[in-house]
C-alpha cells in the first residue's frame, strides 16, 4: 500500500472517530454536538505530518498491518489537534489556517447573541479548552483500540504520556519566558523547543511506530535521538515562520508571537546585538501594530538573527540524520526520514514573506 493510501486510512479513521463522537454527543445535547463539529472542523486541512511519520517509519521497519497502524497514526493527529487548540488559547489567537478556530468561532457566536466582548472572549477560550481536552482523550481512546499485546499497550501509553508531559512542561517554560523581561540563554530555549515540540512531533511518533513494528531497543533509541534533533530543527523553523512566514501559506499570524513576546532563538540572538535596543520595548507589547512588527523583522534581519536561526536549524537537521546510521534501520527509511526533515526545515525559503 502506498503512502497516499495509508493517509487515506488515517482520514477514514478520523472520520469514524468524529462520526461516533458526534452521535454520542447528539444524544446528550445539540450544543454538545456543535462543539464536536467545531473540533472536527479545526482538525481538517493540516499536513498530517505526524501520522505520515508514524506510517512511514512503521512500514520502513517492515510493518504491514496498515489499518491498525492508521489508528495509531490517528492518535498522534488527535494529540496534535489538542495541543493546537490549547496553544491558540494561550497565544490568544482566534484564527487557524485562515478560518476561525474553536475559540474564535465561539467568541463570534457569543457576540452575535449580544454578549460583551470580554465575556465573549472568555466563552471562546473556555470552550476551546474543553475541545482540546476531548481531542486529548480521543488519542488515548484510539490507543486502547489497538489489537496488541499488554506489554505493547503499556509501552505505547508510556510514549503518549511522555509526549503530553514534556509538551506541557515546554509550554509552561514558554509562558514563563514571555513574562520575564530578561532573555533566557540559547541553551534553555533549545531545551524548551525539545520539550514543547520535538517529543510529541518526532520522538513519540517514531518510538510508537518502532514499538508497533517490533523493532529492537537499539533502533528505538536511534530513532528517539534522531527525533530529538529533528524536533529542535523543526521548532526553530516554526519560530522563524511565526515571524517571517506568509500567513496565506502557514495559516498562522506573523504578529502573535511578537505580541506575546515569545522567547525564540531569533530574539535570544538579537538581544545580544546593539540593534536590539531599537525594538526591545516593542516585543511583548499587547498593542503591537503591523508597523511595529515590520520594525522588529527589519532588526532581526539586519543583526543576523534570521540567518543565525536558519543555520542552527540546519545544524540540528544534519546531526539528526547522522544518528540514523545504525543497523536495523533500512537505508530506504533513512533516506525517507532525512528527506522529510529537510523538506520541513526548508519551508523557510518557500513560506516566508518578502519582509
C-alpha positions, 0 to 999 in steps of 0.5 A: 500500500502506498503512502497516499493510501495509508493517509487515506486510512488515517482520514477514514479513521478520523472520520469514524472517530468524529462520526461516533463522537458526534452521535454520542454527543447528539444524544446528550445535547445539540450544543454538545454536538456543535462543539464536536463539529467545531473540533472536527472542523479545526482538525481538517486541512493540516499536513498530517505530518505526524501520522505520515511519520508514524506510517512511514517509519512503521512500514520502513521497519517492515510493518504491514498491518496498515489499518491498525497502524492508521489508528495509531497514526490517528492518535498522534493527529488527535494529540496534535489537534489538542495541543493546537487548540490549547496553544491558540488559547494561550497565544490568544489567537482566534484564527487557524489556517485562515478560518476561525478556530474553536475559540474564535468561532465561539467568541463570534457566536457569543457576540452575535447573541449580544454578549460583551466582548470580554465575556465573549472572549472568555466563552471562546477560550473556555470552550476551546479548552474543553475541545482540546481536552476531548481531542486529548482523550480521543488519542488515548481512546484510539490507543486502547483500540489497538489489537496488541499485546499488554506489554505493547499497550503499556509501552505505547501509553508510556510514549503518549504520556511522555509526549503530553508531559514534556509538551506541557512542561515546554509550554509552561517554560514558554509562558514563563519566558514571555513574562520575564523581561530578561532573555533566557540563554540559547541553551534553555530555549533549545531545551524548551523547543525539545520539550514543547515540540520535538517529543510529541512531533518526532520522538513519540511518533517514531518510538510508537511506530518502532514499538508497533513494528517490533523493532529492537531497543537499539533502533528505538533509541536511534530513532528517539535521538534522531527525533530529538534533533529533528524536533529542535530543527523543526521548532526553530523553523516554526519560530522563524515562520511565526515571524517571517512566514506568509500567513496565506501559506502557514495559516498562522499570524506573523504578529502573535508571537511578537505580541506575546513576546515569545522567547525564540532563538531569533530574539535570544540572538538579537538581544545580544546585538546593539540593534536590539535596543531599537525594538526591545520595548516593542516585543511583548507589547499587547498593542503591537501594530503591523508597523511595529512588527515590520520594525522588529523583522527589519532588526532581526534581519539586519543583526543576523538573527534570521540567518543565525536561526536558519543555520542552527536549524540546519545544524540540528537537521544534519546531526539528526540524520547522522544518528540514523546510521545504525543497523536495523534501520533500512537505508530506504527509511533513512533516506525517507526520514532525512528527506522529510526533515529537510523538506520541513526545515526548508519551508523557510525559503518557500513560506516566508514573506518578502519582509 
